[in-house]
């Protein structure tokens, strides 16, 4: 009788795990639209290449902590449903930007008129940012919880991340194929089919989650209730040193994850032998390798510690980026790409592109491992910590924007020294910063 009950509960747990995996996939599908969409807008505004991406991640800064509080108050399921509804609206707003005439200017930046359709697009990207922030706030702690924390929790996060990388691979590939060669006539209407697909996926996901039973560990408990330590100081998630350092690590990590393929996409788009379609296809290889890396991590996480995995990939990523920076730009290598006229074929790209896309194998593990290490031992402060984490995902908008500015000053490859510096901090976190030195704080 007891064995049957246990088996039944294990089967029931599979359903919420699959639901979380599905939402994990949607996060990357939405997020990875912003950078390739930038190829459309930077044709009109040179400074706008990463602005849509910034708006997407800026929403994390605003919504991160409120999302954690919302999840504690109304639960995982209702928070996810609200997020999916918001995502549908965000995609709809971005589509509406393709219907507004480009001749309608609202104001000017540096003497250059800014059109209403661009403002509407940025608003849509901002709304989508609210969506993926809430989804991330739900998915990561839930998978960690369903896995029981530790290496098993990291294993589930990495498995979900594999699907996340799959959709991340498809998005720039689809956008590049729809855009083709960037010209003065390239517009958001060219990618309207992808926006319709996204709206359909959001609607379907809403219906699926509506009928799925999801555990609600936050309901009925005051996860963020004020507590006082022996010294009289108020205790919160911020009281844990490894979380604070992990928050900085996740800020840099998302900047790395987004910045490497986004700047590579711009680099190849401006290359006379490549273009937007080839740039999108090569960037897609980066996300494909992230999927491979996460699948490998999911397979070994039960035996190899989270800290060891993070240390190894941080060292490897630093080496790959430095080699990419130092490689001469006139040395080229064949890599797969897609063109509207020729379909899938091999194209000659700078060899630096190869080393940068290989970084996908390394960055693939970082999100799950940093999150897992940062919330380890937090107990009732986990939901608050998750909200803080989502707030700092804004690094995916801030750091690539800084990198893009550096690229304008010193060149595309020179901008990757910023990535090396951020990777060095993550290596420090893996080796020393992730150790929980606050075990004396009560967490139950």
FIMARGU-363101 format. One record per residue: residue in three letters; x, z, y of N, C-alpha, C in turn. Coordinates in pm, whole numbers, plus 50000, padded with zeros to 5 digits. Atoms other than C-alpha are relative to their C-alpha. Layout:
BEGIN
ALAXZYXZYXZY...
***
This chain:
BEGIN
UNK500845000049880500005000050000500875000050124UNK499114999349885502765009550242500814987250016UNK499215012349995504804978850145499164988450054UNK500885010649953501814956050205499775001250150UNK500224997949857501194971850545501224995850081UNK498765003849931504844967250642500154984950006UNK499895014650004504824930950531499044993550098UNK501005005549909501654924550730500455001450144UNK499544997849863503124939851046501154990850035UNK498895009149976506264918651004499504985950025UNK500575013249979504154887150976499364999050138UNK500655000149869502174896651285501024999350112UNK498975000149896505414901451480500534986050024UNK499505013649986506324864951421499264992750110UNK500825007349903503454853051643500485002650143UNK499484998149864504614870151966501414994850019UNK498655005449989508204859851890499954985050030UNK500155014449978507144823251870499474997350141UNK500545001649865505124827352190501095001950105UNK498904997649907508174841552368501004988249998UNK499115011550011510314812852236499454988250081UNK500645011249929507824787752376500145001650151UNK499874997649856507884803852720501464998950044UNK498575001449969511684805452707500344985350023UNK499765014449986511684767652661499464994850133UNK500635004749877509384762652959500825003850124UNK499214995349886511674782453191501044989650039UNK498955009849972514484757153159499414986550038UNK500665012649967512114727453170499674999250148UNK500384999549858510904738153513501245001150089UNK498834997349917514214751053651500904987850014UNK499045011050000516244720453557499494987350068UNK500495011449922514044696853756500624999750140UNK499624999049858515354709454091501274992250033UNK498725006649969518964696754075499914984849994UNK500115014750001518224660953959499024994650103UNK500905004149892515304659254203500764999050132UNK499195000449879517964665854467500584986350028UNK499495013649982519264630454406499004991450077UNK501025007449927515964617754545500085003250149UNK500094995649861516054638254864501304998550076UNK498745000949926519764637154945500264985850048UNK499925013649950519334599654992499494999350144UNK500554999349864517334608955305500685010750083UNK499374988749931519014642055390501255003849923UNK498764997450071522684645655298500185014749965UNK499814985650020522454683555324499005006149903UNK501134994650076519444686655095500184999649849UNK499845001950143520954679954752499645012149915UNK500274987950077520724716254634498965009050066UNK500934991549928518054728654874498765003249917UNK501134997350089515194724854626500375010249895UNK499504990350097517284743654373500085013950063UNK499934987249930517874771054633498625006250014UNK501364994949984514134774354699499465005449868UNK500444995750133513484777054326500555013849967UNK499364987350034515964805654288499775010750106UNK500304990249896515144822054622498775008349964UNK501214993050043511784831054471500345011949911UNK499584988950084513634853154221500335012350084UNK499604988949914515034874154505498785007650050UNK501224994049946511524880454637499145005949889UNK500974996450104509624882954308500595008549888UNK499384993250113512164899554075499485014049976UNK500454986050015511344936454133498485000949991UNK501474999850016507584930354193499564995449861UNK500375004750134507494911353861500185011149898UNK499784988750091508984941453681498915010550014UNK501064990349977506434964553843498664994849949UNK501255006150047503604940253766499915001049848UNK499984999450145504634939253401499745014249950UNK500234986250039504684977253381498545004150021UNK501384996149965501214979153538498954992749917UNK501055007650068499264950953368500444994749862UNK499545004050132501434943453063500654986349996UNK499275012450020503444914552924499074987850002UNK500875011750017500524891552837499394995550132UNK500645003849874498684892353170501024994850101UNK498955004849911501954888153359500384985649964UNK499685013550045502734857353147498914990150040UNK501125008949965499264842653209500014996850150UNK499925002349855499624847253585501144990350030UNK498845008649978503054830953570499694985549966UNK500345013650042501704800453385499064993450100UNK500905005349897498924796253640500764996350127UNK499185002749881501424798353925500864987649978UNK499185011650030503644772653751499224987050011UNK500865011949989500754747953728499824996250147UNK500185002549857500144751654102501284994450062UNK498735004649946503844747054179500264985349969UNK499825014050037504004714253988499034991050075UNK500995007749927500824702454155500444997850145UNK499535001249862502284709454500501154989950010UNK498915009849999505444689954414499474985949985UNK500615013350014503284660854303499364995650131UNK500655003549873501364662254630501014994950102UNK498985004849907504644656854814500224985049988UNK499835014550019504714621754664498864992150062UNK501175006849943501314613954819500004999950152UNK499954998949853502234623155177500944989450055UNK499195010449939503574595455397501315005350053UNK498674995749958507304597755467500214998750151UNK499825002149857506704588355830499595012150083UNK500484988249928505254622555920501115010350011UNK498924990449977508024643656073499445012950060UNK500454987249947507614680656151501005006150098UNK498974995049911510924690756309501314992949965UNK498735006750026514574680156315501105010249974UNK498824992050028517844694556180501214991850038UNK498835007449953520974683556365499654986250050UNK500435012949947519004655756528499364990949896UNK500605008050107517724642956191498585005149971UNK501374995550024513924643856145499775004449856UNK500354995050132512594664055852498534996949976UNK501345005050027509514648655694499125010349930UNK500984990850057506364666755588500054999849848UNK499975000750147506654654255229501145008449942UNK498874991850046510034671755198499655014850009UNK500424986149984508564704355327499055003949886UNK500954997350109505754701955070500745001349867UNK499204999250123508274695454794500715013549989UNK499304987250002510304726154892499045011549972UNK501024989850027507114746954891499665000349852UNK500295000750143506344734754539501135005949916UNK498844994450071509874743354423500025015250012UNK500044985649976509474778054576498945006749912UNK501094994750083506154783754396500415000049853UNK499525000650138507704772454066501015011049972UNK499064989150015510424798054125499315013249968UNK500784988050032507794825754124499594999849853UNK500435001450139506574812353790501115003649902UNK498934997850097509904811653609500595014150012UNK499554986249985510864845453755499145009349916UNK500894991450078507794861853602500144997449851UNK499825003050142508284843553272501295006349947UNK498744993850040511904855153256499885015049987UNK500194985650002510844890753333499295004549873UNK500744996950122508494889753034500834997249875UNK499405005050123510514870052781501215008049954UNK498744993850041513924887052784499835014249944UNK500164986650059512914923852741499115000049877UNK500875000450116510164914152496500784995849875UNK499215004250116512574895452266501005010849961UNK499074989250030515094923652297499275011449928UNK500834989650060512304948352209499614996249856UNK500435004450132511014927751914501174999949901UNK498834999950086514574925951781500585013849980UNK499514986350014515074963451818501275002650078UNK498804998149919517864959552077501274996749922UNK498735002150067521564957551988500254985449965UNK499655013550040522934927151806498774991949959UNK501205007050044519524918551659499164995550122UNK500705003949878517914918552005500684988150065UNK499265011349946520674895552128499774987549917UNK500235011450089520074873351826498704992950033UNK501285006149964516434867751921500064993250137UNK499865006149868517334861252285500764986849990UNK499225012250015519924835452178499204989249929UNK500845009850069517434818751944499004993850099UNK500895005149897514924815952227500764991350099UNK499185007749909517754803652447500334986249945UNK499765013150060518354775352200498904990250039UNK501125008549958514894761452275500034997850151UNK499845001149856515514768452643500984988750033UNK498995010349977518584746052625499514986249959UNK500555012950042516674718852440499204993750113UNK500785005449888514214714852726500904997550121UNK499055002349891517104718552971500764987049982UNK499345012750029518714688652798499094988350036UNK500945011149980515594667252820499684997650148UNK500455001549862514764674053186500894990850083UNK499195009249920517794658253363500064986049942UNK500005013050065517754630253106498764992050040UNK501255006649962514104622253181499984996450148UNK499985002949857514574625153557500934988450030UNK499055010849978517634602653547499444986649956UNK500585012450049515784576753339498894995050092UNK501095003949910512784577053574500514995250135UNK499455003949870514924574653887500794987149989UNK499135011650011517414548953758501095000550104UNK499035000749891519644537954043499375004950129UNK500544994549875519124557854364500154989750112UNK500005009249887518154534954651499225006250115UNK500764995049885516504539154991498525001349968UNK501434999850037513124533754819499705010549892UNK500224989750101513624561154557499195011550059UNK500904989749947510854587254600499475008849888UNK500574990750099509064616054425498974993249912UNK500995007150080506434591454306500624994249873UNK499325005450118509064578054063500015010049885UNK499964989750105509064611253874498635006549978UNK501354994650016505294617153892499605001949853UNK500374997750141504884611953513500545013249944UNK499424987550048507224641253448499245012150055UNK500774989149941505244663353686498655001649930UNK501274999450073502014654453505500215006449862UNK499684993950130503654663353172500155015150016UNK499784985749976504734696853318498685007350022UNK501314993749977501204704553441499225001249870UNK500684999450128499824696153098500575010849909UNK499354989750081502364718852927499595013950048UNK500424987149946501474747553161498575003349959UNK501404997850038497774743353089499895003549851UNK500024997450145498404742252712500575013949970UNK499374987050023500714772452725499065011450041UNK500964989849955498084792152918498985002949890UNK501014998450106495534786152641500615006749877UNK499334994250117498044794952367500225014950020UNK499704985849974499154827752525498715008150012UNK501284993149982495524836552604499495005649867UNK500544996050130494744838952232501045006449907UNK498944993650079498034854252112500065014850030UNK499844985549983498344891652056501475003250023UNK498634996649963501494904652229500115015150015UNK499814985549985502804940352201500115003850148UNK499994995549860502394960352524500655013850011UNK499324986949997505054987752526499985006750137UNK499954994149866504814992652903498685006450041UNK501294994549962501115000352919499885014449952UNK500214986150036500285037052920501215008850016UNK498834991549978503765048753013500574997050138UNK499425001649867505395053953349501494996849986UNK498625004050026508565033953287500905002450119UNK499174998649881509715037653645499725013150073UNK500314987349936508565073053710501275006750048UNK498834993249943510885093353925500485010849905UNK499404989850084513265115353731501165005950077UNK498934993149929515845140453843501055004849900UNK498914995850086519245146753686500395014450026UNK499554986149987521135179753655500515003050141UNK499474997749866522695174653998498954998550109UNK501085001149903519295169954162499784986150055UNK500155013649950519755132854228498924992649923UNK501065008050062516925108554161500614989949903UNK499505009050102517455088253843499144987549995UNK500695012850018516545051453814500944990849923UNK499125009650070517935020353649501324998350073UNK498785001449920520445018953936501025011149971UNK499094989050030521975051353806501004996449891UNK499145004050110523615032553519501054989950047UNK498925008649950527005017653608500034986549931UNK499915012750072526934991253334498874990550038UNK501075008749951523594978553467500374994150136UNK499635004649866524844976453827501034988849992UNK498985010450017527934956853720499424987849930UNK500645011050069525764935853491499134991650092UNK500815007149901523484926753782500884990150077UNK499065009049932526504912353964500404988649906UNK499605010150099527534894253644498924989549983UNK501085009750020524114878153605499834991450124UNK500055007749875524154867553973501024988649993UNK498965010250011527434849353913499724990349885UNK500225008550116526444836653569499034988750030UNK500995010449975523344818153685500564989650098UNK499335009449911525404803053966500924990649923UNK499125008250085527874790753703499184990249917UNK500825008250089525204777953465499394988150072UNK500635010749923523454757653735501044991450072UNK499035007049918526504748553943500834989849924UNK499155009350075528604732253669499324986549979UNK500615013150021526104704953566499454993750127UNK500585005749877524514701153912501054992750082UNK498935006349922527794693954091500574988149923UNK499565011250082528854671853800499054988250015UNK501015010449981525594652653839500234992750133UNK499745006049869526304646954210501284991749997UNK498715006650009529904637454133499874986349933UNK500165012550072528914610853881499034990650068UNK500945008449927525994598654091500714992450111UNK499255006549893528424590954373501124991149948UNK498965008450060530874574554132499494985649991UNK500485013949999530624536454175499784994149861UNK500165005250136530864531153798498915007449921UNK501014992250071528154556253710498624998650065UNK501345000249939525034564253920499155011549951UNK500884988750028522074587853894499635001049852UNK500414999650140521014577753543501135005049910UNK498854995650080524504582353399500315014750029UNK499774986149964524974614753593499025009249932UNK501024991950066521694628053455500235000949850UNK499765000150144522604617753100501185008849961UNK498834991850029526024634253112499685014850022UNK500434986149977524514665953263499145004849884UNK500844996350114522034665352975500855004149880UNK499114996250111524964667252730500425014650015UNK499664986049973525954700152896498915009249945UNK501114991550047522494714552826499824998849849UNK500065001650145522574700052475501025009149931UNK498974991450056525824718552407499635014850017UNK500504986449986524214750152545499065003449884UNK500904997850113521574745952277500815002549872UNK499154998450118524294742252012500665013950001UNK499354987049989526124773052139499065011649973UNK500974989250021523004794452144499565000749854UNK500355000150142522064783551793501115006449918UNK498864993950071525564793151675500035015050022UNK500004985849970525334826751851498895007249924UNK501124994050073521934833451694500365002049853UNK499634999250142523484827151353501015011149973UNK498924990450025526434850951400499775013650064UNK500174987649923524984878151625499745012349914UNK500214988650088524054899751329501315006049952UNK498714995450051527764902651238501065001650109UNK499004999749893529764896051558499415007250120UNK500534992049890529364920651844499764991650124UNK500355006849876527804909852172501194999750096UNK498854999249908530864921452370501104990249960UNK498975009350047533254901052155499634985650031UNK500455013549971531154869752198500184996750148UNK499925002549856531014873252577501454998550045UNK498595000749964534764879352607500604986649961UNK499435012450051535644849052396499574987950081UNK500495012049929533414823952575500425000250147UNK499544999349861534484836652920501424994550012UNK498625004950001538144830152838500024984849979UNK500045014450029537344795752692499494992150120UNK500575007049885535234785852994501004999150114UNK498985000149894537974795553239501034989049972UNK499015010150038540454773553048499464985950019UNK500595013449989538074743653035499834995650145UNK500225003649861537224744653405501334997150071UNK498695002349937540864747553512500574986449957UNK499535013150048541774717453293499244988850070UNK500825010149932538874697753446500464997950144UNK499555000849861540114705653798501314992550011UNK498655005649992543674695053724500114985749948UNK499955013550056542824662453545499894989550110UNK500115010949902543454630453751498664992949990UNK501335006149999540204613553855499994985749948UNK499975013950045541404578853751500084998849848UNK500025000350147541614588553382498545000949956UNK501415000550041538314579153219499865000549849UNK500314998750142536664584752884498584995249977UNK501345004850031533614570352711499095011749964UNK501024990050032530524592552708498654993349998UNK501315006650008526894584352618499215001650128UNK500854999749882524494575952898498814990949982UNK501225008050009521244558252973499834992150129UNK500355008249884520384529553206498674993249973UNK501325006150016516994513653268500134986349934UNK499835013650053518344479053186500584999949859UNK499295000650127520634486852894499645010749900UNK500354989250090519094518052742501195009249975UNK498904991050034521434542552565501244992049962UNK498735006550030525054531452558501155008850049UNK498844992549958528584543852619500454995350138UNK499565003249864529824545752978501335006850027UNK498714994549960533224551953132499805010050114UNK500134989549899533284584953324501345007150014UNK498754992349985536144606253467500125010349888UNK499784991150114537694627353188499655014550033UNK500404986449960536964658953390498595003249954UNK501384998050042533314653753297499935005649859UNK500004995350138534154659552931500265015049993UNK499674985850005535734693552993498915008650064UNK501074992449935532904704253222498775001149910UNK501174999150089530154695552974500305009149881UNK499654991050110532084714252703499785014750037UNK500284986449954531554745252917498625004749958UNK501334996450047527974743952797500035008549875UNK499854991850121529154758252465500295014550036UNK499604986549957530514788252658498895007050078UNK501054993949917527794794352917498755002949919UNK501214998350082525174792052642499795014549958UNK500114986450051525934827352524499875010550110UNK499804989849897526324844252860498735007150043UNK501234993649953522734850452967499575011049904UNK500484990250097521674867652647500945011849983UNK499044989250022524874887452605500085009550120UNK499964991449880524974899952966498745008550008UNK501264992449996521294909952956500005010949895UNK500004990650111521694926752619500915011950028UNK499064989249969524754946852725499545008550117UNK500404992849878523254956453062498845009649978UNK501174991450021520004971252928500185009449882UNK499764991550116521564988252627500015014850043UNK500044985749974520695025352629499185003950122UNK500774996849879518305023252929498635006049969UNK501284993950038515165033652738498874996550095UNK501185002249916512235038052978500314993050131UNK499625007049877514185022053261500214985049977UNK499745014050035514354988353081499174990450083UNK500865009249923511364972653261500464998950145UNK499475000249864512744982653600501274991650005UNK498755007650006516124968453499499734985149987UNK500345014150016514494935753392499594993850133UNK500405004949868512904932053734501194998150093UNK498795001049919516244938653903500804987749959UNK499285011550051517854912653680499424987150054UNK500645012349956515304886353773500224997750150UNK499745001249857515854893454142501364993550023UNK498645004849979519564885754104500244986049941UNK499895013950046518904852353936500064990650121UNK499855007849877518844840554298501414994350012UNK498645005550002522544835054235500034985449958UNK500085013950041521514802254073499664990650114UNK500255008149880520434790454417501105001550102UNK499004997149897523034807154636501374994249966UNK498635004050035526264800354447500164984849989UNK499865014650000525624763054374499944994150141UNK500055004849863524754758654742501365001950067UNK498654997549948528094774554836500994990249938UNK499125009550067529834753154576499834986050056UNK500275013149943528154722154717500634998550138UNK499375000249868529384731455065501524998749987UNK498555001150025532924736054929500354985949957UNK499775013750045532644702154758500054990350117UNK500005008649883531834686355092501275001250082UNK498794997649922534974701555240501284996149926UNK498755002450074537574698254961499844990549883UNK500225009050112535994675054706499295006949884UNK500794994550111533884679254393500825008949908UNK499214992350096536654691154161500555012850062UNK499494988149932538094715354418498975011150007UNK501064990049991534714732754436499905008649875UNK500114992650126535074744054074500925012149993UNK499224987649996537674770354170499095012050023UNK500994989349982534654790754279499435004149864UNK500504997250134533354787853922501025008149921UNK498954992550070536704800153787499995014750043UNK500034986249950536514831054010498815007749943UNK501194993350055532974839053890500165002749851UNK499754997950142533994834553527500975011649976UNK499044988950013536884858953581499275013450010UNK500764987549990534394885653690499225002649871UNK500754998250124532274879553379500925004849888UNK499044995350100535384884153166500295014950020UNK499814985749972536014917453340498825008249950UNK501194992750044532434927753269499975001449848UNK500014999550146532754919052901501025010149947UNK498924991550051536014938252859499865014750040UNK500034986149950535324969253069498695003950065UNK501174996249920532284968453297498745002449921UNK501244998950077529684966753020499895013049921UNK500054987550075530555000752870499095010150069UNK500954990249947527795026652915500715013450017UNK499324987349972529475056353085499025010750046UNK501034990749953526155073353168499095004449887UNK500784996050116525035084652824499365013750014UNK500574986949980524235118952960498654999450072UNK501295001349929521205105553151498874998849898UNK501145000950092517905111652965499194987350025UNK500685013049985516085078652898498664999649927UNK501274999950074513075089252687498885005950083
***
